[in-house]
Amino acid sequence: MTKYVLGIDSGLTITKAALFDEQGRLAGVGRADVTRHEPLPRHVERDMEEHWLATCKAIADALQAAGATGDDVAAIGMSGHGDGLYPLDRDSRPLGRAILSLDGRAHEVVERWQAEGRFPTMLAAMGQEVAPSSPTAVLSWIKQHEPERYARFGHLLYCKDWLRFRLTGSIATDRTEASTAFTNVQTQLYDPDVAALFDLPEVMERLPPALEPTSIAGYVTEDAAQATGLRVGTPVAAGLHDVTATAVGIGVVEAGQLALVAGTYCINEVISSLPVIDRAWFCRNGFAPGTWMNMSISPASSANIDWFVGQFCRDAAQTAKAQGVSVFQVLEPELAAAFAREGGIVYHPFLYGSPHAAVSSAAFMGVLGRHERGDLMRALIEGVVFNHRTHVDALRRGFPLDRAALAGGGARSPRIAQLFADALNLPVVVPDAEEVGALGAAMCAGVAAGWFDHLSDAAAVCCRASSTYQPEPAAAARLDLAYRRYIRSVGTVQGLWPSLNGSDAA
């Protein structure tokens, strides 16, 4: 008798596979790194075959960790980073490296479209303005700069859809991923008029069928079974765009609920029962017909923390490794001392992009000789939280918000979770689940396996709260002032970004 469903969640650095029982309890998890290649400025790629082999390892490790075999798995669900592009040729083979959602090579394409006045039409048709990592922009860049590669396109896939293709041999996507590009915001279906807005009419022949997230998209093949340890014929659900999968995994399945994800991307999202269109967010398909997921996002969240630790805290990382503890435990005394002092440093967390302009860059401002490493870390964390507030304040224009659910690396730190509550002036709920993206994907598998009738039923069983952080009035007032200083500083330096990034001759 099957015991588990398997959720696969493939991010921008790590692919995770996790087994869950019928109560949503984690039974075993496997993780594998995937190399990120940056061969040129603003080019962020990965090798698709390495990506598949890493996923095979993660699946095998998850089975071993749970003491399970492929016969114990009832169904599989998929989630992966959104946007970007995983191209296949007409023989369904990888057509070069995948382009990740951190990629910014197409920023000039986006700037040209904006200068040509196309954005209002795009917003009305698609429910979103495009970013450099959008498949529309990436495809346009390839069509212009790599015409031979573009001519060989056979299938346009996204991260999870590439992995599902390797598991099942079936080409497909789901409704949430389909709305990344080329769908009409009102009908929620592919629309050739939308493709024409980007001068890409031919792309319609290369788009994968868009299925419901909980429907079965294929079955594990013999080759995939040998590579992973799964059972031949195991059903694989279509799954979800990772942003929506994470929301589902933390129990945000009803209209008006706010989900925050402090991961590589800064993700802030609200479900609605009608399309609510605003240039400050993407209005994309929700996980069920007649629902929309309103996402205000930017590539500017906890990746900044990882960068700082990797570059400037190597001594702490070595100590942590020797002691068998987290590097953040080693750094905590420095951080605690910094939070006990008066602040003043401002950090712009724009290493990979921002919500303010297609071209941006990170910066520390207000640094003095008296400041220590802990002060920089404090400013960096506050900058990440303030970037989330920028998006949440935008969403407040369209949706009443009375609480938030927080996932991602920041959710594991009580200090950071409390900082979110204070900076947003909202109660913040942290879920009692470690791998929430994989759980959201696994919940799709649970519906596909017949364990649940709908994702809302799965959420009622599988999603539990761990802690709730209430905003503290004094801290909220202090952070409100600091946030306003942060916004002023962004406006002050924004005009310098093109010259700092070599985009003009100034």
GUPASE-811981 format. One record per residue (C-alpha): residue in three letters; x, y, z. Coordinates in steps of 0.2 Angstrom, whole numbers, plus 2048, in hexadecimal, padded with zeros to 3 digits. Layout:
+------+-----+-----+-----+
! code !  c1 !  c2 !  c3 !
+------+-----+-----+-----+
!  ALA !   X !   Y !   Z !
...
+------+-----+-----+-----+
//
This chain:
+------+-----+-----+-----+
! code !  c1 !  c2 !  c3 !
+------+-----+-----+-----+
!  MET ! 800 ! 800 ! 800 !
!  THR ! 807 ! 811 ! 7FC !
!  LYS ! 80B ! 81C ! 80A !
!  TYR ! 812 ! 82C ! 803 !
!  VAL ! 810 ! 83A ! 7F6 !
!  LEU ! 820 ! 841 ! 7EF !
!  GLY ! 822 ! 854 ! 7EC !
!  ILE ! 831 ! 85A ! 7E1 !
!  ASP ! 835 ! 86C ! 7E3 !
!  SER ! 843 ! 873 ! 7D8 !
!  GLY ! 84A ! 884 ! 7DC !
!  LEU ! 857 ! 88F ! 7D5 !
!  THR ! 865 ! 886 ! 7DF !
!  ILE ! 85E ! 876 ! 7E7 !
!  THR ! 853 ! 869 ! 7E1 !
!  LYS ! 849 ! 861 ! 7EF !
!  ALA ! 83F ! 851 ! 7F0 !
!  ALA ! 834 ! 84D ! 7FF !
!  LEU ! 828 ! 83F ! 804 !
!  PHE ! 819 ! 843 ! 80E !
!  ASP ! 80C ! 838 ! 816 !
!  GLU ! 7F9 ! 83B ! 816 !
!  GLN ! 7FA ! 848 ! 824 !
!  GLY ! 807 ! 852 ! 81B !
!  ARG ! 815 ! 84D ! 826 !
!  LEU ! 826 ! 84C ! 81F !
!  ALA ! 82D ! 83A ! 81E !
!  GLY ! 83D ! 83D ! 815 !
!  VAL ! 846 ! 84A ! 80A !
!  GLY ! 854 ! 84A ! 7FE !
!  ARG ! 85D ! 85A ! 7F7 !
!  ALA ! 869 ! 85C ! 7E9 !
!  ASP ! 872 ! 86C ! 7E3 !
!  VAL ! 871 ! 871 ! 7D1 !
!  THR ! 87F ! 87C ! 7CA !
!  ARG ! 87B ! 88D ! 7C5 !
!  HIS ! 885 ! 894 ! 7B6 !
!  GLU ! 888 ! 8A7 ! 7B3 !
!  PRO ! 892 ! 8A7 ! 7A3 !
!  LEU ! 88E ! 8B9 ! 79F !
!  PRO ! 888 ! 8C8 ! 7A9 !
!  ARG ! 875 ! 8C5 ! 7AD !
!  HIS ! 875 ! 8B4 ! 7A5 !
!  VAL ! 870 ! 8A7 ! 7B2 !
!  GLU ! 86E ! 895 ! 7AC !
!  ARG ! 86E ! 883 ! 7B0 !
!  ASP ! 872 ! 873 ! 7A7 !
!  MET ! 862 ! 869 ! 7A5 !
!  GLU ! 869 ! 858 ! 7A6 !
!  GLU ! 873 ! 85C ! 7B6 !
!  HIS ! 862 ! 862 ! 7BC !
!  TRP ! 85A ! 852 ! 7B9 !
!  LEU ! 868 ! 847 ! 7C0 !
!  ALA ! 867 ! 852 ! 7D0 !
!  THR ! 854 ! 84F ! 7D1 !
!  CYS ! 857 ! 83C ! 7CF !
!  LYS ! 863 ! 83D ! 7DE !
!  ALA ! 857 ! 847 ! 7E9 !
!  ILE ! 849 ! 83B ! 7E5 !
!  ALA ! 854 ! 82C ! 7EA !
!  ASP ! 85A ! 834 ! 7F9 !
!  ALA ! 849 ! 838 ! 7FF !
!  LEU ! 843 ! 826 ! 7FD !
!  GLN ! 852 ! 820 ! 807 !
!  ALA ! 84F ! 82D ! 815 !
!  ALA ! 83D ! 827 ! 817 !
!  GLY ! 842 ! 815 ! 816 !
!  ALA ! 837 ! 814 ! 807 !
!  THR ! 837 ! 80C ! 7F6 !
!  GLY ! 82E ! 812 ! 7E6 !
!  ASP ! 820 ! 806 ! 7EA !
!  ASP ! 81C ! 811 ! 7F9 !
!  VAL ! 818 ! 821 ! 7EE !
!  ALA ! 806 ! 824 ! 7E9 !
!  ALA ! 809 ! 833 ! 7DE !
!  ILE ! 816 ! 841 ! 7DA !
!  GLY ! 813 ! 853 ! 7D9 !
!  MET ! 81E ! 860 ! 7D1 !
!  SER ! 824 ! 872 ! 7D5 !
!  GLY ! 832 ! 87D ! 7CE !
!  HIS ! 838 ! 88E ! 7CD !
!  GLY ! 82D ! 899 ! 7C1 !
!  ASP ! 831 ! 8A3 ! 7B2 !
!  GLY ! 841 ! 8A0 ! 7A8 !
!  LEU ! 842 ! 893 ! 79B !
!  TYR ! 846 ! 881 ! 799 !
!  PRO ! 846 ! 87F ! 786 !
!  LEU ! 845 ! 86E ! 77C !
!  ASP ! 848 ! 86C ! 76A !
!  ARG ! 83C ! 863 ! 75E !
!  ASP ! 843 ! 852 ! 764 !
!  SER ! 83F ! 856 ! 776 !
!  ARG ! 852 ! 858 ! 77A !
!  PRO ! 859 ! 867 ! 784 !
!  LEU ! 85D ! 876 ! 779 !
!  GLY ! 86B ! 87D ! 783 !
!  ARG ! 86B ! 881 ! 795 !
!  ALA ! 85B ! 886 ! 79E !
!  ILE ! 85A ! 899 ! 7A2 !
!  LEU ! 855 ! 89C ! 7B4 !
!  SER ! 84A ! 8A9 ! 7BB !
!  LEU ! 859 ! 8B3 ! 7C2 !
!  ASP ! 85E ! 8B6 ! 7B0 !
!  GLY ! 85E ! 8C8 ! 7AB !
!  ARG ! 865 ! 8C7 ! 799 !
!  ALA ! 854 ! 8CD ! 792 !
!  HIS ! 853 ! 8DE ! 79C !
!  GLU ! 856 ! 8E8 ! 78C !
!  VAL ! 848 ! 8DF ! 784 !
!  VAL ! 83C ! 8E4 ! 792 !
!  GLU ! 842 ! 8F6 ! 792 !
!  ARG ! 83F ! 8F7 ! 77F !
!  TRP ! 82D ! 8F0 ! 781 !
!  GLN ! 82A ! 8FD ! 78F !
!  ALA ! 831 ! 90B ! 785 !
!  GLU ! 826 ! 906 ! 777 !
!  GLY ! 817 ! 907 ! 782 !
!  ARG ! 812 ! 8F5 ! 782 !
!  PHE ! 811 ! 8F3 ! 794 !
!  PRO ! 7FF ! 8F9 ! 797 !
!  THR ! 7F9 ! 8ED ! 789 !
!  MET ! 802 ! 8DE ! 790 !
!  LEU ! 7FC ! 8E2 ! 7A2 !
!  ALA ! 7EA ! 8E2 ! 79C !
!  ALA ! 7EB ! 8D2 ! 792 !
!  MET ! 7F7 ! 8C8 ! 79D !
!  GLY ! 7F3 ! 8CF ! 7AE !
!  GLN ! 806 ! 8D3 ! 7B0 !
!  GLU ! 814 ! 8DD ! 7AA !
!  VAL ! 823 ! 8D3 ! 7A4 !
!  ALA ! 834 ! 8D2 ! 7AD !
!  PRO ! 845 ! 8CD ! 7A5 !
!  SER ! 843 ! 8BB ! 7AB !
!  SER ! 832 ! 8B9 ! 7A3 !
!  PRO ! 831 ! 8AC ! 795 !
!  THR ! 82A ! 8B9 ! 789 !
!  ALA ! 83A ! 8C4 ! 78C !
!  VAL ! 846 ! 8B5 ! 78C !
!  LEU ! 83F ! 8AE ! 77C !
!  SER ! 83F ! 8BF ! 773 !
!  TRP ! 851 ! 8C1 ! 778 !
!  ILE ! 855 ! 8B0 ! 771 !
!  LYS ! 84C ! 8B3 ! 761 !
!  GLN ! 856 ! 8C3 ! 75F !
!  HIS ! 867 ! 8BD ! 765 !
!  GLU ! 867 ! 8AA ! 762 !
!  PRO ! 85C ! 8A8 ! 753 !
!  GLU ! 862 ! 897 ! 74E !
!  ARG ! 85E ! 891 ! 760 !
!  TYR ! 84D ! 899 ! 75F !
!  ALA ! 849 ! 890 ! 74F !
!  ARG ! 84D ! 87F ! 757 !
!  PHE ! 840 ! 881 ! 765 !
!  GLY ! 834 ! 873 ! 766 !
!  HIS ! 82D ! 875 ! 778 !
!  LEU ! 82D ! 883 ! 785 !
!  LEU ! 82E ! 87B ! 796 !
!  TYR ! 830 ! 882 ! 7A8 !
!  CYS ! 83B ! 87B ! 7B6 !
!  LYS ! 82E ! 86E ! 7BD !
!  ASP ! 828 ! 869 ! 7AC !
!  TRP ! 839 ! 864 ! 7A6 !
!  LEU ! 83B ! 859 ! 7B5 !
!  ARG ! 82A ! 852 ! 7B3 !
!  PHE ! 82E ! 84F ! 7A0 !
!  ARG ! 83D ! 845 ! 7A6 !
!  LEU ! 832 ! 83B ! 7B2 !
!  THR ! 824 ! 837 ! 7A6 !
!  GLY ! 829 ! 83B ! 794 !
!  SER ! 819 ! 846 ! 793 !
!  ILE ! 81A ! 859 ! 78E !
!  ALA ! 80E ! 863 ! 799 !
!  THR ! 80D ! 872 ! 7A5 !
!  ASP ! 800 ! 878 ! 7B1 !
!  ARG ! 7F4 ! 886 ! 7B2 !
!  THR ! 7FF ! 890 ! 7BE !
!  GLU ! 80F ! 88E ! 7B4 !
!  ALA ! 805 ! 892 ! 7A3 !
!  SER ! 801 ! 8A3 ! 7AA !
!  THR ! 813 ! 8A8 ! 7AB !
!  ALA ! 811 ! 8AD ! 799 !
!  PHE ! 805 ! 8AC ! 78A !
!  THR ! 7F5 ! 8AA ! 793 !
!  ASN ! 7E6 ! 8B7 ! 794 !
!  VAL ! 7E3 ! 8BD ! 7A5 !
!  GLN ! 7D0 ! 8BC ! 7A3 !
!  THR ! 7CE ! 8AB ! 79B !
!  GLN ! 7DD ! 8A3 ! 7A4 !
!  LEU ! 7E1 ! 89A ! 793 !
!  TYR ! 7EF ! 89C ! 786 !
!  ASP ! 7EB ! 8AA ! 77A !
!  PRO ! 7F4 ! 8AD ! 769 !
!  ASP ! 7F0 ! 8C0 ! 76B !
!  VAL ! 7FB ! 8C0 ! 77A !
!  ALA ! 809 ! 8B7 ! 771 !
!  ALA ! 807 ! 8C4 ! 763 !
!  LEU ! 80A ! 8D2 ! 770 !
!  PHE ! 81C ! 8CC ! 771 !
!  ASP ! 81F ! 8C9 ! 75F !
!  LEU ! 81F ! 8B6 ! 763 !
!  PRO ! 810 ! 8AF ! 75A !
!  GLU ! 819 ! 89F ! 755 !
!  VAL ! 81B ! 89B ! 768 !
!  MET ! 809 ! 894 ! 769 !
!  GLU ! 80E ! 884 ! 760 !
!  ARG ! 81C ! 881 ! 76D !
!  LEU ! 812 ! 884 ! 77D !
!  PRO ! 80F ! 874 ! 788 !
!  PRO ! 7FD ! 86F ! 78C !
!  ALA ! 7F7 ! 877 ! 79C !
!  LEU ! 7EF ! 86B ! 7A8 !
!  GLU ! 7E7 ! 86D ! 7B9 !
!  PRO ! 7F4 ! 86C ! 7C7 !
!  THR ! 7EC ! 85D ! 7CF !
!  SER ! 7E9 ! 853 ! 7BF !
!  ILE ! 7F5 ! 845 ! 7BA !
!  ALA ! 801 ! 84B ! 7AC !
!  GLY ! 80A ! 83A ! 7AA !
!  TYR ! 811 ! 82B ! 7B2 !
!  VAL ! 823 ! 826 ! 7B7 !
!  THR ! 82C ! 81E ! 7A8 !
!  GLU ! 837 ! 80F ! 7AA !
!  ASP ! 847 ! 819 ! 7A7 !
!  ALA ! 842 ! 826 ! 7B4 !
!  ALA ! 83E ! 818 ! 7C0 !
!  GLN ! 84F ! 810 ! 7BE !
!  ALA ! 857 ! 822 ! 7C1 !
!  THR ! 84D ! 826 ! 7D0 !
!  GLY ! 847 ! 816 ! 7D9 !
!  LEU ! 835 ! 81B ! 7D6 !
!  ARG ! 828 ! 80E ! 7D0 !
!  VAL ! 824 ! 80D ! 7BD !
!  GLY ! 813 ! 814 ! 7BA !
!  THR ! 812 ! 81F ! 7C9 !
!  PRO ! 806 ! 82E ! 7C5 !
!  VAL ! 80E ! 83F ! 7C4 !
!  ALA ! 803 ! 84E ! 7C7 !
!  ALA ! 805 ! 85E ! 7BD !
!  GLY ! 80A ! 868 ! 7CC !
!  LEU ! 80C ! 87B ! 7CF !
!  HIS ! 817 ! 88A ! 7CC !
!  ASP ! 822 ! 88A ! 7DB !
!  VAL ! 81B ! 89B ! 7E1 !
!  THR ! 809 ! 894 ! 7E2 !
!  ALA ! 810 ! 883 ! 7E9 !
!  THR ! 817 ! 88C ! 7F7 !
!  ALA ! 807 ! 895 ! 7FB !
!  VAL ! 7FD ! 885 ! 7FA !
!  GLY ! 80B ! 87C ! 805 !
!  ILE ! 808 ! 889 ! 813 !
!  GLY ! 7F5 ! 888 ! 812 !
!  VAL ! 7F2 ! 898 ! 808 !
!  VAL ! 7E3 ! 891 ! 7FD !
!  GLU ! 7D6 ! 89E ! 800 !
!  ALA ! 7D3 ! 8AF ! 7F9 !
!  GLY ! 7DA ! 8BD ! 802 !
!  GLN ! 7E8 ! 8B4 ! 80B !
!  LEU ! 7FA ! 8BB ! 80A !
!  ALA ! 809 ! 8AF ! 807 !
!  LEU ! 81B ! 8B5 ! 809 !
!  VAL ! 82A ! 8AB ! 803 !
!  ALA ! 83B ! 8B1 ! 808 !
!  GLY ! 845 ! 8A7 ! 7FD !
!  THR ! 850 ! 8AB ! 7EE !
!  TYR ! 841 ! 8B5 ! 7E8 !
!  CYS ! 837 ! 8C1 ! 7F2 !
!  ILE ! 826 ! 8BA ! 7F0 !
!  ASN ! 816 ! 8C2 ! 7F6 !
!  GLU ! 805 ! 8BB ! 7F0 !
!  VAL ! 7F2 ! 8BC ! 7F3 !
!  ILE ! 7E5 ! 8B1 ! 7EB !
!  SER ! 7D6 ! 8B9 ! 7E3 !
!  SER ! 7C5 ! 8B3 ! 7DC !
!  LEU ! 7C6 ! 8C0 ! 7CE !
!  PRO ! 7D5 ! 8C7 ! 7C4 !
!  VAL ! 7DB ! 8D6 ! 7CD !
!  ILE ! 7E7 ! 8DF ! 7C1 !
!  ASP ! 7F5 ! 8EB ! 7C6 !
!  ARG ! 806 ! 8EE ! 7C0 !
!  ALA ! 80D ! 8EB ! 7D1 !
!  TRP ! 809 ! 8D9 ! 7D0 !
!  PHE ! 807 ! 8CA ! 7C5 !
!  CYS ! 7F5 ! 8C4 ! 7C4 !
!  ARG ! 7F8 ! 8B2 ! 7BF !
!  ASN ! 7ED ! 8A2 ! 7BF !
!  GLY ! 7E9 ! 89B ! 7D0 !
!  PHE ! 7E9 ! 888 ! 7D3 !
!  ALA ! 7D7 ! 886 ! 7CF !
!  PRO ! 7CC ! 88D ! 7C0 !
!  GLY ! 7C5 ! 89E ! 7C5 !
!  THR ! 7D3 ! 8A2 ! 7D1 !
!  TRP ! 7E1 ! 8AE ! 7CF !
!  MET ! 7F2 ! 8AF ! 7D8 !
!  ASN ! 7F8 ! 8C1 ! 7DA !
!  MET ! 80B ! 8C1 ! 7DC !
!  SER ! 815 ! 8D0 ! 7E0 !
!  ILE ! 827 ! 8C9 ! 7DE !
!  SER ! 839 ! 8CE ! 7DB !
!  PRO ! 84A ! 8C4 ! 7DB !
!  ALA ! 84F ! 8CD ! 7EB !
!  SER ! 84D ! 8C3 ! 7FB !
!  SER ! 857 ! 8B7 ! 806 !
!  ALA ! 864 ! 8B3 ! 7F7 !
!  ASN ! 86C ! 8C3 ! 7FE !
!  ILE ! 86E ! 8BB ! 80F !
!  ASP ! 876 ! 8AC ! 806 !
!  TRP ! 882 ! 8B7 ! 7FC !
!  PHE ! 887 ! 8C1 ! 80B !
!  VAL ! 88B ! 8B2 ! 816 !
!  GLY ! 894 ! 8A9 ! 807 !
!  GLN ! 89F ! 8B8 ! 804 !
!  PHE ! 8A2 ! 8C0 ! 815 !
!  CYS ! 89F ! 8B3 ! 822 !
!  ARG ! 8AA ! 8A5 ! 81D !
!  ASP ! 8B2 ! 8A4 ! 82E !
!  ALA ! 8A1 ! 8A1 ! 836 !
!  ALA ! 89D ! 894 ! 829 !
!  GLN ! 8AD ! 88B ! 82D !
!  THR ! 8A9 ! 88C ! 840 !
!  ALA ! 897 ! 886 ! 83D !
!  LYS ! 89D ! 877 ! 832 !
!  ALA ! 8A9 ! 872 ! 840 !
!  GLN ! 89C ! 873 ! 84D !
!  GLY ! 88E ! 86B ! 843 !
!  VAL ! 882 ! 87A ! 845 !
!  SER ! 87A ! 887 ! 839 !
!  VAL ! 885 ! 896 ! 834 !
!  PHE ! 878 ! 8A1 ! 83A !
!  GLN ! 87A ! 89A ! 84C !
!  VAL ! 88C ! 89F ! 84B !
!  LEU ! 887 ! 8B1 ! 845 !
!  GLU ! 879 ! 8B3 ! 851 !
!  PRO ! 883 ! 8BC ! 85E !
!  GLU ! 889 ! 8C9 ! 852 !
!  LEU ! 877 ! 8CB ! 84B !
!  ALA ! 870 ! 8CD ! 85C !
!  ALA ! 87C ! 8DA ! 861 !
!  ALA ! 878 ! 8E4 ! 851 !
!  PHE ! 866 ! 8E4 ! 854 !
!  ALA ! 869 ! 8EA ! 866 !
!  ARG ! 871 ! 8F9 ! 85F !
!  GLU ! 86A ! 908 ! 856 !
!  GLY ! 869 ! 904 ! 843 !
!  GLY ! 86C ! 910 ! 835 !
!  ILE ! 873 ! 906 ! 826 !
!  VAL ! 868 ! 903 ! 817 !
!  TYR ! 86A ! 8F4 ! 80C !
!  HIS ! 862 ! 8F2 ! 7FA !
!  PRO ! 860 ! 8DF ! 7F7 !
!  PHE ! 861 ! 8E0 ! 7E4 !
!  LEU ! 86F ! 8D4 ! 7E0 !
!  TYR ! 864 ! 8CC ! 7D3 !
!  GLY ! 857 ! 8D9 ! 7CF !
!  SER ! 84A ! 8E4 ! 7D8 !
!  PRO ! 837 ! 8E9 ! 7D7 !
!  HIS ! 83D ! 8FB ! 7D2 !
!  ALA ! 846 ! 8F9 ! 7C1 !
!  ALA ! 84C ! 8EC ! 7B4 !
!  VAL ! 85E ! 8F2 ! 7B8 !
!  SER ! 862 ! 8F3 ! 7CB !
!  SER ! 870 ! 8EE ! 7D7 !
!  ALA ! 873 ! 8EB ! 7E9 !
!  ALA ! 87B ! 8F8 ! 7F5 !
!  PHE ! 87F ! 8FB ! 808 !
!  MET ! 87C ! 90D ! 80C !
!  GLY ! 880 ! 917 ! 81C !
!  VAL ! 88F ! 90C ! 821 !
!  LEU ! 89B ! 914 ! 82E !
!  GLY ! 8AB ! 90E ! 836 !
!  ARG ! 8A3 ! 909 ! 846 !
!  HIS ! 898 ! 8FC ! 83D !
!  GLU ! 89C ! 8EA ! 83E !
!  ARG ! 897 ! 8DA ! 834 !
!  GLY ! 888 ! 8D8 ! 83F !
!  ASP ! 881 ! 8E9 ! 83A !
!  LEU ! 883 ! 8E5 ! 828 !
!  MET ! 879 ! 8D5 ! 82A !
!  ARG ! 86C ! 8DE ! 834 !
!  ALA ! 86A ! 8EB ! 826 !
!  LEU ! 86A ! 8DD ! 819 !
!  ILE ! 85C ! 8D3 ! 822 !
!  GLU ! 852 ! 8E3 ! 824 !
!  GLY ! 854 ! 8E7 ! 811 !
!  VAL ! 84D ! 8D6 ! 80D !
!  VAL ! 83E ! 8D9 ! 818 !
!  PHE ! 83C ! 8EA ! 811 !
!  ASN ! 83C ! 8E4 ! 7FF !
!  HIS ! 82D ! 8D8 ! 804 !
!  ARG ! 824 ! 8E7 ! 80C !
!  THR ! 826 ! 8F0 ! 7FB !
!  HIS ! 81C ! 8E2 ! 7F3 !
!  VAL ! 810 ! 8E0 ! 802 !
!  ASP ! 80B ! 8F2 ! 802 !
!  ALA ! 807 ! 8F1 ! 7EF !
!  LEU ! 7FC ! 8E2 ! 7F3 !
!  ARG ! 7F3 ! 8EB ! 800 !
!  ARG ! 7EC ! 8F7 ! 7F3 !
!  GLY ! 7E2 ! 8E9 ! 7EC !
!  PHE ! 7DF ! 8DD ! 7FA !
!  PRO ! 7DB ! 8DE ! 80C !
!  LEU ! 7E8 ! 8D5 ! 816 !
!  ASP ! 7E7 ! 8D0 ! 828 !
!  ARG ! 7F5 ! 8C4 ! 82A !
!  ALA ! 803 ! 8BB ! 821 !
!  ALA ! 80A ! 8AA ! 81F !
!  LEU ! 81D ! 8A9 ! 81E !
!  ALA ! 828 ! 89C ! 815 !
!  GLY ! 83A ! 89B ! 80F !
!  GLY ! 84A ! 89D ! 818 !
!  GLY ! 845 ! 8AC ! 822 !
!  ALA ! 836 ! 8A2 ! 82A !
!  ARG ! 843 ! 897 ! 833 !
!  SER ! 84A ! 8A6 ! 83D !
!  PRO ! 83F ! 8AC ! 84B !
!  ARG ! 848 ! 8BD ! 84A !
!  ILE ! 844 ! 8BF ! 837 !
!  ALA ! 832 ! 8B9 ! 839 !
!  GLN ! 82F ! 8C6 ! 847 !
!  LEU ! 838 ! 8D3 ! 83C !
!  PHE ! 82B ! 8CF ! 82E !
!  ALA ! 81D ! 8D1 ! 83A !
!  ASP ! 823 ! 8E2 ! 840 !
!  ALA ! 828 ! 8E9 ! 82F !
!  LEU ! 817 ! 8E4 ! 827 !
!  ASN ! 80D ! 8E7 ! 837 !
!  LEU ! 804 ! 8D7 ! 834 !
!  PRO ! 803 ! 8C6 ! 83E !
!  VAL ! 80F ! 8BA ! 836 !
!  VAL ! 80B ! 8A7 ! 836 !
!  VAL ! 81A ! 89B ! 834 !
!  PRO ! 814 ! 88A ! 82E !
!  ASP ! 819 ! 879 ! 836 !
!  ALA ! 821 ! 872 ! 827 !
!  GLU ! 833 ! 873 ! 820 !
!  GLU ! 831 ! 870 ! 80E !
!  VAL ! 821 ! 87A ! 80A !
!  GLY ! 824 ! 87B ! 7F7 !
!  ALA ! 826 ! 868 ! 7F6 !
!  LEU ! 817 ! 866 ! 801 !
!  GLY ! 80C ! 870 ! 7F5 !
!  ALA ! 812 ! 866 ! 7E7 !
!  ALA ! 80E ! 856 ! 7F1 !
!  MET ! 7FD ! 85C ! 7F5 !
!  CYS ! 7F9 ! 85C ! 7E3 !
!  ALA ! 7FF ! 84A ! 7E2 !
!  GLY ! 7F4 ! 846 ! 7F1 !
!  VAL ! 7E5 ! 84C ! 7E7 !
!  ALA ! 7EB ! 843 ! 7D7 !
!  ALA ! 7EC ! 833 ! 7E2 !
!  GLY ! 7DB ! 835 ! 7E9 !
!  TRP ! 7E0 ! 839 ! 7FA !
!  PHE ! 7D7 ! 84A ! 7FA !
!  ASP ! 7C9 ! 851 ! 7EF !
!  HIS ! 7D1 ! 863 ! 7ED !
!  LEU ! 7E0 ! 86C ! 7F2 !
!  SER ! 7D6 ! 875 ! 800 !
!  ASP ! 7D2 ! 865 ! 808 !
!  ALA ! 7E5 ! 860 ! 807 !
!  ALA ! 7E9 ! 871 ! 80F !
!  ALA ! 7DD ! 86E ! 81D !
!  VAL ! 7E6 ! 85D ! 822 !
!  CYS ! 7F8 ! 861 ! 81D !
!  CYS ! 7FB ! 873 ! 822 !
!  ARG ! 7FE ! 878 ! 834 !
!  ALA ! 805 ! 887 ! 83C !
!  SER ! 815 ! 887 ! 847 !
!  SER ! 816 ! 899 ! 84E !
!  THR ! 80D ! 8A9 ! 84C !
!  TYR ! 816 ! 8BA ! 84E !
!  GLN ! 80D ! 8C9 ! 853 !
!  PRO ! 813 ! 8DB ! 84E !
!  GLU ! 81A ! 8E4 ! 85D !
!  PRO ! 815 ! 8F7 ! 85C !
!  ALA ! 825 ! 8FF ! 861 !
!  ALA ! 82F ! 8F4 ! 855 !
!  ALA ! 822 ! 8F7 ! 847 !
!  ALA ! 823 ! 90A ! 849 !
!  ARG ! 837 ! 909 ! 848 !
!  LEU ! 837 ! 8FE ! 839 !
!  ASP ! 82A ! 909 ! 830 !
!  LEU ! 836 ! 918 ! 831 !
!  ALA ! 844 ! 90D ! 82C !
!  TYR ! 83A ! 907 ! 81D !
!  ARG ! 836 ! 918 ! 817 !
!  ARG ! 848 ! 91D ! 818 !
!  TYR ! 84C ! 90D ! 80E !
!  ILE ! 83F ! 912 ! 800 !
!  ARG ! 847 ! 924 ! 7FF !
!  SER ! 858 ! 91C ! 7FD !
!  VAL ! 852 ! 911 ! 7EF !
!  GLY ! 84B ! 920 ! 7E6 !
!  THR ! 85B ! 92A ! 7E8 !
!  VAL ! 866 ! 91D ! 7E0 !
!  GLN ! 85B ! 916 ! 7D3 !
!  GLY ! 861 ! 922 ! 7C6 !
!  LEU ! 873 ! 91B ! 7C8 !
!  TRP ! 86F ! 909 ! 7C5 !
!  PRO ! 871 ! 909 ! 7B2 !
!  SER ! 882 ! 911 ! 7B3 !
!  LEU ! 887 ! 906 ! 7C1 !
!  ASN ! 882 ! 8F6 ! 7B7 !
!  GLY ! 88A ! 8FC ! 7A7 !
!  SER ! 87A ! 8FF ! 79E !
!  ASP ! 87E ! 911 ! 799 !
!  ALA ! 88D ! 91C ! 796 !
!  ALA ! 88B ! 927 ! 7A5 !
+------+-----+-----+-----+
//
